[in-house]
Amino acid sequence: MENKIIAKISPIALLQTVYIWTEKGREQFEFNIQELPKKLTILANQFQIKDIDLIGSEAYLLKIKNDIVNSKFANQVLNVTINRAKGE
């Protein structure tokens, strides 16, 4: 598996779970929704990851995606995709 960040986002959850997948294994983090875009860009830079998958409602995640893509943190170019959660 390639290095990747996966975040399953629920608008009703207090904390959002984020998984970092690297050749060393998986790490798990939790952030509140307000700090999520900034924290995802920091994690991407820290782990040298270019791909972020957001899972949940597309309408809800579009703003988060735009905040990440438009972030100028460390001059990163990030590939952010939105996938629907199963059952939506």
KEZA-643292 format. One line per field, with one value per residue (C-alpha): residue number from 1; residue in one letter; y, x, z. Coordinates in nm, 4 decimals. Each point is the difference from the previous one (the first is absolute). Layout:
residues N
i = (NUM ...)
aa = (A ...)
yy = (Y ...)
xx = (X ...)
zz = (Z ...)
END
This chain:
residues 88
i = (1 2 3 4 5 6 7 8 9 10 11 12 13 14 15 16 17 18 19 20 21 22 23 24 25 26 27 28 29 30 31 32 33 34 35 36 37 38 39 40 41 42 43 44 45 46 47 48 49 50 51 52 53 54 55 56 57 58 59 60 61 62 63 64 65 66 67 68 69 70 71 72 73 74 75 76 77 78 79 80 81 82 83 84 85 86 87 88)
aa = (M E N K I I A K I S P I A L L Q T V Y I W T E K G R E Q F E F N I Q E L P K K L T I L A N Q F Q I K D I D L I G S E A Y L L K I K N D I V N S K F A N Q V L N V T I N R A K G E)
yy = (0.0000 0.3470 0.2602 0.1569 0.1927 -0.1269 0.1982 -0.1195 0.3133 0.0123 0.3400 -0.1206 -0.1351 0.2183 -0.1394 -0.1189 -0.3037 0.0255 -0.2927 0.0295 -0.3003 -0.0338 -0.2846 -0.0067 -0.0692 0.1977 0.2884 0.1486 0.3592 0.1867 0.3655 0.2237 0.1017 0.3647 -0.0874 -0.2885 0.1738 0.1502 -0.3220 -0.2068 0.2267 -0.0136 -0.3809 -0.0206 0.2101 -0.1884 -0.3443 0.1209 -0.1122 0.1439 -0.1904 0.0692 -0.1907 0.1574 -0.2377 0.1280 0.2302 0.1759 0.3141 0.0230 -0.0854 0.2371 0.2971 -0.2067 -0.1170 0.3572 0.1197 -0.2713 0.0556 0.3782 -0.0242 0.1325 -0.1916 -0.0895 0.0495 -0.3442 -0.1421 -0.2418 -0.2339 0.0009 -0.2334 -0.0304 -0.3428 -0.0772 -0.2001 -0.3362 0.0309 0.3553)
xx = (0.0000 0.1244 0.0350 -0.3383 -0.2158 -0.3554 -0.2573 -0.3564 -0.1948 -0.3293 -0.1648 -0.1529 0.3203 0.1941 0.3345 0.0901 0.2262 0.2899 0.2172 0.3506 0.1072 0.3721 0.2404 0.0570 -0.3665 -0.3015 -0.0238 -0.3227 -0.0754 -0.3131 -0.0810 -0.3026 -0.1633 0.1129 0.3701 -0.0212 0.1153 0.3071 0.0886 -0.0323 0.2421 0.2442 -0.0181 0.0456 0.3136 0.1320 -0.0461 0.0790 -0.3406 -0.1663 -0.3336 -0.2877 -0.3296 -0.3006 -0.2904 -0.3515 -0.2605 0.1349 -0.2032 0.1432 0.3588 0.0317 0.0914 0.2559 0.1513 0.0200 0.1614 0.2659 0.0659 0.0191 0.2339 0.3451 0.1616 0.3578 -0.0866 -0.1585 -0.1907 -0.2573 -0.2402 -0.3249 -0.2840 -0.3475 -0.1616 -0.3461 -0.0265 -0.1672 -0.3734 -0.0307)
zz = (0.0000 -0.0825 0.2725 0.0572 0.2450 0.0459 0.1980 0.0536 0.0844 0.1881 0.0522 0.3278 0.1592 0.2416 -0.1171 -0.3482 -0.0418 -0.2417 -0.1081 -0.1422 -0.2079 -0.0733 -0.0679 0.3782 0.0734 0.1134 0.2451 0.1324 0.0997 0.1111 -0.0657 0.0318 -0.3264 0.0213 0.0087 -0.2478 -0.3240 0.1673 0.1848 -0.3186 -0.1853 0.2924 0.0096 -0.3770 0.0280 0.3030 -0.1589 -0.3566 -0.1274 -0.3115 0.0050 0.2380 -0.0147 0.1712 0.0610 0.0668 -0.1464 -0.3106 0.0676 0.3514 -0.0964 -0.2952 0.2229 0.1900 -0.3290 -0.1299 0.3242 -0.0318 -0.3714 0.0420 0.2989 -0.0748 0.2849 -0.0985 -0.3693 -0.0131 -0.2925 0.1409 -0.1770 0.1973 -0.0958 0.1476 0.0261 0.1271 0.3169 -0.0406 0.0550 -0.1356)
END
